[in-house]
C-alpha cells in the first residue's frame, strides 16, 4: 500500500507546490491536491501536508520534506509490525 500525501492548493504560497511536484515524480507515493483541506489556521501559518490522513507540518518546506519522510517511515514500520503480528497468529 502506497502512502498518500495530500496537499492543499491554498498552502502553496509556502512553497509546498515544489514539494508536491517532487513527490508526484515518486512512484512509491500517491499524491493528491485539494483546493482546501479544512485546516485554515495551519495553512496560513506553516507549510503542511497530510500523510495517510494525519497532518504533518514544519517551519519550512525543507523541514516539511524531512517530516513527511519520517512519517512515511514510521507508518511503514507500524504496518510491517502489524503484518508480522497477524502472520504470527
C-alpha angles and dihedrals in degrees: 000000000000120000113250117225115192123196129194115225088211089062095055092098086078091061097260088131090076091049092048091051090051093052092046087066092053110093091198095068136052115228124200127180121204130186088231135003093192096247098113096156091052092042093056096048109036144013108262144164135183118245115196089338098311125109116246116187138168143174093257139018090250091055090045091056090053091047091050092050090049092049091050091050093049092048091049091050091049091050091048091050091049091048090051091049091051092046091051092055 
